[in-house]
Amino acid sequence: MERRNKIRLISYTLAFCVVTLGVAIAGWRQAFLYQRYIEYANQRAFSNLVTSVSNLDSALQKGIYSNSPSMLSSLSAQIWRESTNARASLAQMPLTEINLDKTQKFIAQTGEYAYTVLRKASSGEPLSDEDRKMLATLSGTADKLAVSLAELKSKFDDGALKLGQKQSDGAFSAQAAEQETAQDGTFDALEGDFPEYATLIYDGPYSDHIEKLEPLFIKGKPEVSAEDAKKKAAAFLKVDPGKLSSSGESDGKIKTYTFTLPSENGEVSVDVTKAGGYILQAIDSRDGGEKMLSAEEAVKKAVAILDTLGFPNMKESYYTEYESIVTVNFAAEEDNVILYPDLIKVSVSLNDGSLRSIDAYGYIMNHKARDLPSPKVSAESVSGSVNNGLRVLSTNLAVIPTNGKNEVLCYEIKCENPEKKHYIVYINAETGAEEDILILLEDENGTLAM
């Protein structure tokens, strides 16, 4: 009897230990998931902060050189929005042990000041030289802040720093991994090095503005069969049609057939439009490989690939390079007028110049026969209307889309400021009004526009 009681006691004790251990593990798991959720939420907020500050800088730069009341009105709204977004992102990161007074003050004051002066200028009162100088100063500070934030984000992404470390009071702060000190590349260093200031892949202009109601280029063209579409895809890839597999059909805005071809370390996917049988998109999943070609040689390879697709009169503009792949942007050209809505992107490997991807969505959505108007204002007069802080480098005609999904003929004026930074100013060729400004970011990897 006594032996039975001992066994029962041991069994109860073991059961209690198992239950206690289970509760502890469940609690630990819940705490781990909560900690991870907080860290991910903070990472999203920080990523949004980096984007907002970068956009704020871009809008400030455009405000310096804009002469158009409507453009200044739009920029004032953008600056207010980006400043508000940045402040909201900071508020979402409960970094109670870190003093971010300088960062918060700069973002708030910049948004309020720039909004005020640009809004006033949009009503007809011109910006003074002092206002432009102040905008330039704020832009320079925003640029440095954006660079510092981007460097911090890189450390977070690489794991050298972590967001969301829990403190004794339940708050969270940014802490360094592997005993990195709080002053070594963290928010404290950002505040300590905050610049003094006086008391926002060139993916081709307007490459995202392609969502029209119907694909204009293939409108009214006869539908091809699946077999004929396969032959089109095979001819493009220079293989026997029998090597391609059908991967289905798409009934989206642009109806397509999809075919795949096995390749070394991946596969190639090709979409062919049902109307007209044009290559809409092709993607090779392989990476770029070891870099053997120059960017200029890769651009020539992209031109040769595009020539096989039946899209005539395409003009290459800018390119970007990433991980041994060069992406070249082409726009249609008619009578020396660049048609930016009619965009095609071609990516090639810097190893052997072979295709990695092609995207003709913009061209197929937007290309049509256009009755282009004759300019009512001269190139000389619009060049003279460019802000005095910019030096005109070149002028040509271009068609760009508007926010209302219409198109407008403009003079595309490439300019340079005293610091050798490049901008593109678009002036309406009929009214002489300033339509848009792009900032060109140029480095060894190509050119981006903001």
VOKOLLUM-73008 format. One record per residue (C-alpha): residue number from 0; z negated, y negated, x negated. Coordinates in Angstrom, 3 decimals. Layout:
+-----+----------+----------+----------+
| num |       c3 |       c2 |       c1 |
+-----+----------+----------+----------+
| NUM |        Z |        Y |        X |
...
+-----+----------+----------+----------+
This chain:
+-----+----------+----------+----------+
| num |       c3 |       c2 |       c1 |
+-----+----------+----------+----------+
|   0 |    0.000 |    0.000 |    0.000 |
|   1 |   -0.950 |   -2.313 |   -2.834 |
|   2 |    2.344 |   -1.481 |   -4.627 |
|   3 |    4.293 |   -2.283 |   -1.443 |
|   4 |    2.598 |   -5.682 |   -1.174 |
|   5 |    3.452 |   -6.501 |   -4.781 |
|   6 |    7.094 |   -5.623 |   -4.203 |
|   7 |    7.121 |   -7.754 |   -1.026 |
|   8 |    5.550 |  -10.684 |   -2.927 |
|   9 |    8.096 |  -10.428 |   -5.725 |
|  10 |   10.949 |  -10.251 |   -3.195 |
|  11 |    9.693 |  -13.342 |   -1.357 |
|  12 |    9.265 |  -15.163 |   -4.640 |
|  13 |   12.786 |  -14.297 |   -5.779 |
|  14 |   14.215 |  -15.300 |   -2.390 |
|  15 |   12.353 |  -18.608 |   -2.567 |
|  16 |   13.718 |  -19.210 |   -6.086 |
|  17 |   17.264 |  -18.398 |   -4.977 |
|  18 |   16.995 |  -20.743 |   -1.999 |
|  19 |   15.480 |  -23.482 |   -4.161 |
|  20 |   18.194 |  -23.027 |   -6.761 |
|  21 |   20.856 |  -23.160 |   -4.052 |
|  22 |   19.419 |  -26.364 |   -2.628 |
|  23 |   19.277 |  -27.847 |   -6.134 |
|  24 |   22.882 |  -26.884 |   -6.864 |
|  25 |   24.025 |  -28.320 |   -3.520 |
|  26 |   22.129 |  -31.530 |   -4.238 |
|  27 |   23.578 |  -31.726 |   -7.741 |
|  28 |   27.085 |  -31.145 |   -6.404 |
|  29 |   26.641 |  -33.806 |   -3.721 |
|  30 |   25.367 |  -36.262 |   -6.338 |
|  31 |   28.280 |  -35.366 |   -8.637 |
|  32 |   30.817 |  -35.914 |   -5.857 |
|  33 |   29.187 |  -39.213 |   -4.925 |
|  34 |   29.195 |  -40.322 |   -8.565 |
|  35 |   32.876 |  -39.387 |   -8.884 |
|  36 |   33.721 |  -41.190 |   -5.637 |
|  37 |   32.017 |  -44.354 |   -6.908 |
|  38 |   33.834 |  -44.122 |  -10.232 |
|  39 |   37.237 |  -43.654 |   -8.559 |
|  40 |   36.577 |  -46.535 |   -6.156 |
|  41 |   35.664 |  -48.786 |   -9.072 |
|  42 |   38.754 |  -47.714 |  -10.993 |
|  43 |   40.961 |  -48.637 |   -8.022 |
|  44 |   39.257 |  -52.008 |   -7.721 |
|  45 |   39.675 |  -52.648 |  -11.445 |
|  46 |   43.345 |  -51.678 |  -11.341 |
|  47 |   43.853 |  -54.105 |   -8.444 |
|  48 |   42.072 |  -56.796 |  -10.472 |
|  49 |   44.452 |  -56.336 |  -13.413 |
|  50 |   47.476 |  -56.575 |  -11.103 |
|  51 |   46.183 |  -59.662 |   -9.269 |
|  52 |   45.437 |  -61.592 |  -12.470 |
|  53 |   48.873 |  -60.736 |  -13.872 |
|  54 |   50.540 |  -61.888 |  -10.634 |
|  55 |   48.429 |  -65.043 |  -10.698 |
|  56 |   49.768 |  -65.849 |  -14.176 |
|  57 |   53.368 |  -65.296 |  -13.031 |
|  58 |   52.980 |  -67.593 |  -10.027 |
|  59 |   51.400 |  -70.296 |  -12.193 |
|  60 |   54.314 |  -70.138 |  -14.655 |
|  61 |   56.835 |  -70.449 |  -11.844 |
|  62 |   54.927 |  -73.388 |  -10.420 |
|  63 |   55.276 |  -75.279 |  -13.717 |
|  64 |   59.068 |  -75.244 |  -13.578 |
|  65 |   59.824 |  -75.289 |   -9.860 |
|  66 |   61.290 |  -78.436 |   -8.296 |
|  67 |   61.772 |  -77.045 |   -4.783 |
|  68 |   59.272 |  -77.966 |   -2.029 |
|  69 |   59.862 |  -74.652 |   -0.217 |
|  70 |   59.384 |  -72.705 |   -3.463 |
|  71 |   56.206 |  -74.633 |   -4.293 |
|  72 |   54.884 |  -73.899 |   -0.802 |
|  73 |   55.542 |  -70.180 |   -1.286 |
|  74 |   53.935 |  -70.214 |   -4.748 |
|  75 |   50.845 |  -72.021 |   -3.487 |
|  76 |   50.360 |  -69.277 |   -0.868 |
|  77 |   50.901 |  -66.561 |   -3.495 |
|  78 |   48.390 |  -68.120 |   -5.899 |
|  79 |   45.789 |  -68.337 |   -3.160 |
|  80 |   46.450 |  -64.721 |   -2.163 |
|  81 |   46.264 |  -63.349 |   -5.725 |
|  82 |   43.114 |  -65.338 |   -6.479 |
|  83 |   41.500 |  -63.999 |   -3.301 |
|  84 |   42.565 |  -60.425 |   -4.121 |
|  85 |   41.166 |  -60.721 |   -7.651 |
|  86 |   37.846 |  -62.028 |   -6.392 |
|  87 |   37.676 |  -59.244 |   -3.792 |
|  88 |   38.362 |  -56.641 |   -6.495 |
|  89 |   35.541 |  -58.039 |   -8.630 |
|  90 |   33.203 |  -57.936 |   -5.638 |
|  91 |   34.007 |  -54.239 |   -5.118 |
|  92 |   32.776 |  -53.366 |   -8.612 |
|  93 |   28.929 |  -53.474 |   -8.511 |
|  94 |   28.512 |  -54.281 |  -12.206 |
|  95 |   25.053 |  -55.803 |  -11.807 |
|  96 |   24.059 |  -55.610 |  -15.468 |
|  97 |   27.153 |  -57.448 |  -16.668 |
|  98 |   27.611 |  -61.202 |  -16.475 |
|  99 |   31.106 |  -62.036 |  -15.262 |
| 100 |   30.416 |  -65.648 |  -14.385 |
| 101 |   33.242 |  -67.051 |  -16.561 |
| 102 |   35.819 |  -64.641 |  -15.185 |
| 103 |   34.783 |  -65.216 |  -11.575 |
| 104 |   34.634 |  -68.994 |  -12.022 |
| 105 |   38.080 |  -69.145 |  -13.637 |
| 106 |   39.737 |  -67.065 |  -10.913 |
| 107 |   38.134 |  -69.080 |   -8.113 |
| 108 |   38.808 |  -72.513 |   -9.633 |
| 109 |   42.367 |  -71.643 |  -10.617 |
| 110 |   43.198 |  -70.439 |   -7.116 |
| 111 |   41.734 |  -73.513 |   -5.471 |
| 112 |   43.225 |  -76.055 |   -7.904 |
| 113 |   46.728 |  -74.558 |   -8.070 |
| 114 |   46.830 |  -74.057 |   -4.309 |
| 115 |   45.875 |  -77.694 |   -3.764 |
| 116 |   48.349 |  -79.317 |   -6.165 |
| 117 |   51.287 |  -77.061 |   -5.286 |
| 118 |   50.647 |  -77.449 |   -1.563 |
| 119 |   50.641 |  -81.206 |   -2.013 |
| 120 |   53.871 |  -81.045 |   -4.012 |
| 121 |   55.510 |  -78.891 |   -1.333 |
| 122 |   55.009 |  -81.739 |    1.144 |
| 123 |   57.174 |  -84.060 |   -0.925 |
| 124 |   54.772 |  -85.554 |   -3.469 |
| 125 |   56.104 |  -84.597 |   -6.928 |
| 126 |   53.918 |  -82.842 |   -9.470 |
| 127 |   52.670 |  -85.194 |  -12.167 |
| 128 |   52.988 |  -84.408 |  -15.858 |
| 129 |   49.227 |  -83.899 |  -15.937 |
| 130 |   49.417 |  -81.390 |  -13.108 |
| 131 |   52.116 |  -79.432 |  -14.922 |
| 132 |   50.110 |  -79.483 |  -18.150 |
| 133 |   47.070 |  -78.215 |  -16.281 |
| 134 |   49.100 |  -75.430 |  -14.662 |
| 135 |   50.395 |  -74.484 |  -18.117 |
| 136 |   46.828 |  -74.362 |  -19.468 |
| 137 |   45.656 |  -72.223 |  -16.566 |
| 138 |   48.662 |  -69.941 |  -16.990 |
| 139 |   47.876 |  -69.469 |  -20.680 |
| 140 |   44.279 |  -68.586 |  -19.847 |
| 141 |   45.349 |  -66.213 |  -17.071 |
| 142 |   47.775 |  -64.537 |  -19.477 |
| 143 |   45.013 |  -63.943 |  -22.056 |
| 144 |   42.680 |  -62.673 |  -19.345 |
| 145 |   45.385 |  -60.310 |  -18.039 |
| 146 |   45.959 |  -58.936 |  -21.551 |
| 147 |   42.228 |  -58.382 |  -22.089 |
| 148 |   41.846 |  -56.682 |  -18.723 |
| 149 |   44.867 |  -54.466 |  -19.434 |
| 150 |   43.304 |  -53.415 |  -22.764 |
| 151 |   40.063 |  -52.581 |  -20.980 |
| 152 |   41.952 |  -50.592 |  -18.357 |
| 153 |   43.671 |  -48.634 |  -21.118 |
| 154 |   40.247 |  -47.668 |  -22.498 |
| 155 |   39.084 |  -46.589 |  -19.065 |
| 156 |   42.265 |  -44.572 |  -18.547 |
| 157 |   41.862 |  -42.906 |  -21.961 |
| 158 |   38.222 |  -42.051 |  -21.314 |
| 159 |   36.824 |  -44.278 |  -24.076 |
| 160 |   34.978 |  -46.204 |  -21.343 |
| 161 |   33.785 |  -45.114 |  -17.939 |
| 162 |   33.271 |  -47.057 |  -14.730 |
| 163 |   30.517 |  -46.048 |  -12.356 |
| 164 |   27.640 |  -45.034 |  -14.651 |
| 165 |   24.440 |  -45.011 |  -12.592 |
| 166 |   21.497 |  -47.158 |  -13.714 |
| 167 |   17.778 |  -46.763 |  -13.048 |
| 168 |   17.925 |  -49.302 |  -10.212 |
| 169 |   20.741 |  -47.464 |   -8.494 |
| 170 |   23.398 |  -49.981 |   -9.546 |
| 171 |   26.486 |  -49.127 |  -11.532 |
| 172 |   27.946 |  -50.665 |  -14.672 |
| 173 |   30.691 |  -50.065 |  -17.220 |
| 174 |   29.412 |  -47.944 |  -20.080 |
| 175 |   31.024 |  -46.701 |  -23.231 |
| 176 |   31.673 |  -43.047 |  -23.902 |
| 177 |   30.511 |  -41.520 |  -27.186 |
| 178 |   27.898 |  -44.228 |  -27.825 |
| 179 |   30.391 |  -47.103 |  -27.978 |
| 180 |   28.368 |  -50.333 |  -27.885 |
| 181 |   28.399 |  -52.655 |  -24.892 |
| 182 |   29.917 |  -55.437 |  -27.017 |
| 183 |   32.770 |  -53.322 |  -28.345 |
| 184 |   35.674 |  -53.850 |  -25.972 |
| 185 |   33.770 |  -53.962 |  -22.679 |
| 186 |   33.225 |  -56.591 |  -20.023 |
| 187 |   30.539 |  -58.260 |  -22.164 |
| 188 |   33.086 |  -58.782 |  -24.927 |
| 189 |   35.564 |  -60.073 |  -22.359 |
| 190 |   33.100 |  -62.733 |  -21.238 |
| 191 |   32.082 |  -63.565 |  -24.788 |
| 192 |   35.683 |  -64.137 |  -25.878 |
| 193 |   36.758 |  -65.914 |  -22.687 |
| 194 |   39.207 |  -68.659 |  -23.697 |
| 195 |   38.323 |  -72.279 |  -23.134 |
| 196 |   40.312 |  -74.172 |  -20.536 |
| 197 |   40.269 |  -77.739 |  -19.269 |
| 198 |   38.038 |  -78.932 |  -16.397 |
| 199 |   50.228 |  -62.950 |  -10.958 |
| 200 |   60.952 |  -51.769 |  -15.944 |
| 201 |   63.672 |  -55.587 |  -16.077 |
| 202 |   64.467 |  -53.569 |  -13.110 |
| 203 |   67.358 |  -55.842 |  -12.243 |
| 204 |   66.884 |  -58.910 |  -10.056 |
| 205 |   65.933 |  -58.054 |   -6.484 |
| 206 |   66.253 |  -54.325 |   -7.044 |
| 207 |   63.728 |  -53.573 |   -4.274 |
| 208 |   65.486 |  -55.688 |   -1.677 |
| 209 |   67.763 |  -52.980 |   -0.348 |
| 210 |   66.246 |  -51.946 |    2.985 |
| 211 |   69.002 |  -52.987 |    5.405 |
| 212 |   69.577 |  -51.453 |    8.786 |
| 213 |   72.487 |  -49.228 |    7.782 |
| 214 |   74.298 |  -48.131 |    4.612 |
| 215 |   77.242 |  -50.527 |    4.489 |
| 216 |   79.295 |  -48.899 |    1.736 |
| 217 |   79.754 |  -45.564 |    3.560 |
| 218 |   79.960 |  -47.028 |    7.067 |
| 219 |   82.949 |  -45.490 |    8.870 |
| 220 |   83.799 |  -43.081 |    6.048 |
| 221 |   84.598 |  -39.492 |    7.110 |
| 222 |   81.935 |  -36.841 |    6.764 |
| 223 |   82.457 |  -34.181 |    4.080 |
| 224 |   81.498 |  -30.544 |    4.424 |
| 225 |   78.659 |  -28.942 |    2.477 |
| 226 |   81.205 |  -27.047 |    0.392 |
| 227 |   83.126 |  -30.184 |   -0.517 |
| 228 |   79.867 |  -31.952 |   -1.340 |
| 229 |   78.942 |  -29.097 |   -3.678 |
| 230 |   82.273 |  -29.501 |   -5.447 |
| 231 |   81.561 |  -33.233 |   -5.848 |
| 232 |   78.158 |  -32.481 |   -7.368 |
| 233 |   79.589 |  -29.812 |   -9.652 |
| 234 |   82.347 |  -32.121 |  -10.865 |
| 235 |   79.764 |  -34.786 |  -11.657 |
| 236 |   77.607 |  -32.320 |  -13.600 |
| 237 |   80.714 |  -30.728 |  -15.182 |
| 238 |   79.754 |  -27.187 |  -14.129 |
| 239 |   81.237 |  -24.474 |  -11.920 |
| 240 |   80.241 |  -24.952 |   -8.234 |
| 241 |   78.928 |  -21.395 |   -8.187 |
| 242 |   76.072 |  -22.412 |  -10.488 |
| 243 |   74.668 |  -24.837 |   -7.924 |
| 244 |   72.169 |  -23.851 |   -5.242 |
| 245 |   71.894 |  -25.605 |   -1.892 |
| 246 |   68.452 |  -27.145 |   -1.345 |
| 247 |   68.926 |  -28.413 |    2.167 |
| 248 |   70.040 |  -31.598 |    3.901 |
| 249 |   68.498 |  -34.984 |    4.595 |
| 250 |   68.891 |  -36.833 |    7.891 |
| 251 |   67.303 |  -40.082 |    6.707 |
| 252 |   68.860 |  -43.518 |    6.592 |
| 253 |   71.488 |  -42.110 |    4.223 |
| 254 |   72.331 |  -38.549 |    5.247 |
| 255 |   72.836 |  -36.237 |    2.255 |
| 256 |   73.320 |  -32.715 |    0.976 |
| 257 |   71.031 |  -31.678 |   -1.900 |
| 258 |   71.984 |  -29.250 |   -4.680 |
| 259 |   70.065 |  -27.982 |   -7.714 |
| 260 |   71.105 |  -26.645 |  -11.091 |
| 261 |   68.664 |  -24.788 |  -13.377 |
| 262 |   68.431 |  -26.406 |  -16.809 |
| 263 |   66.461 |  -25.884 |  -19.965 |
| 264 |   62.772 |  -26.580 |  -19.207 |
| 265 |   63.520 |  -27.802 |  -15.703 |
| 266 |   66.294 |  -28.377 |  -13.202 |
| 267 |   68.796 |  -30.999 |  -12.108 |
| 268 |   68.777 |  -32.179 |   -8.493 |
| 269 |   71.790 |  -33.988 |   -6.980 |
| 270 |   72.054 |  -35.715 |   -3.585 |
| 271 |   75.560 |  -36.229 |   -2.158 |
| 272 |   76.170 |  -38.462 |    0.849 |
| 273 |   77.577 |  -36.723 |    3.909 |
| 274 |   79.696 |  -39.785 |    4.673 |
| 275 |   82.298 |  -40.170 |    1.952 |
| 276 |   80.812 |  -37.607 |   -0.449 |
| 277 |   79.299 |  -40.040 |   -3.014 |
| 278 |   76.578 |  -39.256 |   -5.544 |
| 279 |   73.515 |  -41.003 |   -4.181 |
| 280 |   70.950 |  -39.731 |   -6.652 |
| 281 |   70.619 |  -37.251 |   -9.496 |
| 282 |   67.461 |  -36.345 |  -11.412 |
| 283 |   67.055 |  -34.166 |  -14.509 |
| 284 |   63.381 |  -33.226 |  -14.868 |
| 285 |   63.476 |  -32.910 |  -18.684 |
| 286 |   61.872 |  -35.547 |  -20.879 |
| 287 |   63.850 |  -37.788 |  -23.223 |
| 288 |   63.380 |  -35.666 |  -26.336 |
| 289 |   63.224 |  -36.908 |  -29.882 |
| 290 |   64.714 |  -40.354 |  -30.245 |
| 291 |   68.053 |  -40.187 |  -32.087 |
| 292 |   70.120 |  -42.999 |  -30.517 |
| 293 |   69.649 |  -46.736 |  -30.438 |
| 294 |   69.193 |  -48.505 |  -27.102 |
| 295 |   72.663 |  -50.044 |  -27.484 |
| 296 |   74.229 |  -46.583 |  -27.949 |
| 297 |   72.345 |  -45.327 |  -24.895 |
| 298 |   73.705 |  -48.215 |  -22.824 |
| 299 |   77.256 |  -47.188 |  -23.768 |
| 300 |   76.476 |  -43.606 |  -22.671 |
| 301 |   75.200 |  -44.925 |  -19.336 |
| 302 |   78.394 |  -46.944 |  -18.853 |
| 303 |   80.489 |  -43.812 |  -19.501 |
| 304 |   78.464 |  -41.807 |  -16.958 |
| 305 |   78.812 |  -44.503 |  -14.318 |
| 306 |   82.588 |  -44.651 |  -14.829 |
| 307 |   82.859 |  -41.077 |  -13.521 |
| 308 |   81.267 |  -41.876 |  -10.146 |
| 309 |   83.923 |  -43.970 |   -8.459 |
| 310 |   81.937 |  -47.221 |   -8.296 |
| 311 |   84.352 |  -49.794 |   -9.769 |
| 312 |   83.690 |  -53.224 |  -11.280 |
| 313 |   80.089 |  -52.635 |  -12.311 |
| 314 |   78.455 |  -54.921 |  -14.855 |
| 315 |   75.482 |  -53.809 |  -16.946 |
| 316 |   72.664 |  -56.309 |  -17.181 |
| 317 |   69.218 |  -55.459 |  -18.513 |
| 318 |   67.636 |  -52.207 |  -19.617 |
| 319 |   64.170 |  -50.787 |  -20.213 |
| 320 |   63.043 |  -48.016 |  -22.557 |
| 321 |   60.189 |  -45.625 |  -21.816 |
| 322 |   59.322 |  -42.313 |  -23.493 |
| 323 |   62.757 |  -41.912 |  -25.147 |
| 324 |   64.620 |  -42.659 |  -21.913 |
| 325 |   66.648 |  -45.831 |  -21.391 |
| 326 |   67.253 |  -47.064 |  -17.844 |
| 327 |   70.226 |  -49.416 |  -17.460 |
| 328 |   70.728 |  -51.607 |  -14.418 |
| 329 |   74.250 |  -52.229 |  -13.148 |
| 330 |   75.350 |  -54.659 |  -10.458 |
| 331 |   78.755 |  -54.964 |   -8.834 |
| 332 |   80.914 |  -57.903 |   -9.909 |
| 333 |   83.633 |  -59.642 |   -7.910 |
| 334 |   85.706 |  -62.587 |   -9.189 |
| 335 |   83.093 |  -63.199 |  -11.920 |
| 336 |   80.299 |  -63.312 |   -9.332 |
| 337 |   77.450 |  -60.832 |   -9.884 |
| 338 |   76.400 |  -59.050 |   -6.668 |
| 339 |   72.767 |  -58.206 |   -7.294 |
| 340 |   72.124 |  -56.373 |   -4.005 |
| 341 |   74.754 |  -53.774 |   -5.054 |
| 342 |   72.559 |  -52.167 |   -7.713 |
| 343 |   72.892 |  -48.834 |   -9.533 |
| 344 |   70.386 |  -47.533 |  -12.092 |
| 345 |   71.363 |  -45.005 |  -14.751 |
| 346 |   68.845 |  -43.382 |  -17.108 |
| 347 |   69.904 |  -41.506 |  -20.247 |
| 348 |   68.100 |  -39.666 |  -23.034 |
| 349 |   67.767 |  -41.374 |  -26.413 |
| 350 |   68.099 |  -37.941 |  -27.966 |
| 351 |   71.688 |  -37.078 |  -27.006 |
| 352 |   72.711 |  -39.653 |  -24.393 |
| 353 |   72.652 |  -37.101 |  -21.577 |
| 354 |   71.883 |  -38.100 |  -18.002 |
| 355 |   68.263 |  -38.117 |  -16.880 |
| 356 |   68.694 |  -39.870 |  -13.554 |
| 357 |   70.999 |  -42.008 |  -11.460 |
| 358 |   70.098 |  -44.038 |   -8.376 |
| 359 |   72.939 |  -45.607 |   -6.358 |
| 360 |   70.838 |  -46.360 |   -3.275 |
| 361 |   71.178 |  -50.140 |   -3.559 |
| 362 |   74.967 |  -49.979 |   -3.941 |
| 363 |   75.495 |  -47.566 |   -1.047 |
| 364 |   73.182 |  -49.563 |    1.214 |
| 365 |   74.637 |  -52.992 |    0.430 |
| 366 |   78.154 |  -52.902 |   -0.992 |
| 367 |   80.804 |  -54.325 |    1.310 |
| 368 |   83.857 |  -56.569 |    1.329 |
| 369 |   82.508 |  -60.102 |    1.021 |
| 370 |   84.142 |  -63.397 |    1.868 |
| 371 |   82.376 |  -65.431 |   -0.802 |
| 372 |   82.215 |  -69.180 |   -0.110 |
| 373 |   83.347 |  -71.728 |   -2.662 |
| 374 |   80.452 |  -73.610 |   -4.289 |
| 375 |   79.864 |  -77.030 |   -2.765 |
| 376 |   77.853 |  -78.276 |   -5.729 |
| 377 |   78.995 |  -78.147 |   -9.350 |
| 378 |   77.472 |  -76.114 |  -12.136 |
| 379 |   76.875 |  -79.321 |  -14.079 |
| 380 |   74.894 |  -80.935 |  -11.278 |
| 381 |   72.634 |  -77.907 |  -10.701 |
| 382 |   72.018 |  -77.502 |  -14.431 |
| 383 |   70.851 |  -81.091 |  -14.454 |
| 384 |   68.398 |  -80.400 |  -11.653 |
| 385 |   66.519 |  -77.757 |  -13.645 |
| 386 |   63.009 |  -78.777 |  -14.673 |
| 387 |   62.878 |  -80.920 |  -17.811 |
| 388 |   60.571 |  -78.388 |  -19.457 |
| 389 |   63.386 |  -75.852 |  -19.590 |
| 390 |   66.532 |  -75.790 |  -21.729 |
| 391 |   69.627 |  -74.325 |  -20.051 |
| 392 |   71.182 |  -71.461 |  -22.021 |
| 393 |   73.847 |  -70.162 |  -19.621 |
| 394 |   75.072 |  -70.528 |  -16.034 |
| 395 |   77.044 |  -68.167 |  -13.818 |
| 396 |   77.447 |  -67.377 |  -10.122 |
| 397 |   75.529 |  -64.595 |   -8.412 |
| 398 |   74.808 |  -63.321 |   -4.908 |
| 399 |   71.120 |  -62.673 |   -4.251 |
| 400 |   69.312 |  -61.472 |   -1.118 |
| 401 |   66.913 |  -63.648 |    0.848 |
| 402 |   63.598 |  -62.605 |    2.368 |
| 403 |   65.321 |  -62.428 |    5.728 |
| 404 |   67.701 |  -59.737 |    4.412 |
| 405 |   70.610 |  -62.131 |    4.278 |
| 406 |   72.516 |  -63.126 |    1.142 |
| 407 |   73.117 |  -66.439 |   -0.586 |
| 408 |   75.523 |  -67.513 |   -3.313 |
| 409 |   73.629 |  -69.088 |   -6.203 |
| 410 |   74.027 |  -70.410 |   -9.675 |
| 411 |   72.088 |  -68.083 |  -11.959 |
| 412 |   70.764 |  -70.341 |  -14.720 |
| 413 |   69.132 |  -68.695 |  -17.716 |
| 414 |   66.683 |  -71.064 |  -19.406 |
| 415 |   64.225 |  -71.248 |  -22.257 |
| 416 |   60.962 |  -73.146 |  -22.567 |
| 417 |   59.637 |  -74.688 |  -25.805 |
| 418 |   57.818 |  -71.437 |  -26.634 |
| 419 |   61.154 |  -69.530 |  -26.491 |
| 420 |   60.148 |  -67.747 |  -23.302 |
| 421 |   63.049 |  -67.082 |  -20.939 |
| 422 |   63.352 |  -67.789 |  -17.231 |
| 423 |   66.125 |  -67.453 |  -14.651 |
| 424 |   66.427 |  -70.190 |  -12.040 |
| 425 |   68.541 |  -69.558 |   -8.926 |
| 426 |   70.058 |  -72.669 |   -7.297 |
| 427 |   71.887 |  -72.431 |   -3.955 |
| 428 |   75.578 |  -73.093 |   -4.682 |
| 429 |   76.111 |  -74.719 |   -1.269 |
| 430 |   72.996 |  -76.845 |   -0.845 |
| 431 |   71.686 |  -77.300 |   -4.391 |
| 432 |   68.225 |  -76.075 |   -3.290 |
| 433 |   66.124 |  -73.974 |   -5.620 |
| 434 |   66.042 |  -70.414 |   -4.238 |
| 435 |   63.968 |  -68.482 |   -6.783 |
| 436 |   62.638 |  -68.298 |  -10.335 |
| 437 |   62.265 |  -65.136 |  -12.419 |
| 438 |   60.185 |  -64.824 |  -15.591 |
| 439 |   61.726 |  -62.539 |  -18.236 |
| 440 |   59.300 |  -60.447 |  -20.266 |
| 441 |   61.175 |  -59.258 |  -23.334 |
| 442 |   59.995 |  -56.857 |  -26.038 |
| 443 |   61.244 |  -53.918 |  -28.072 |
| 444 |   61.293 |  -51.746 |  -24.925 |
| 445 |   63.703 |  -53.942 |  -23.009 |
| 446 |   63.335 |  -56.707 |  -20.428 |
| 447 |   61.226 |  -56.956 |  -17.293 |
| 448 |   61.373 |  -59.697 |  -14.672 |
| 449 |   58.549 |  -61.067 |  -12.556 |
+-----+----------+----------+----------+
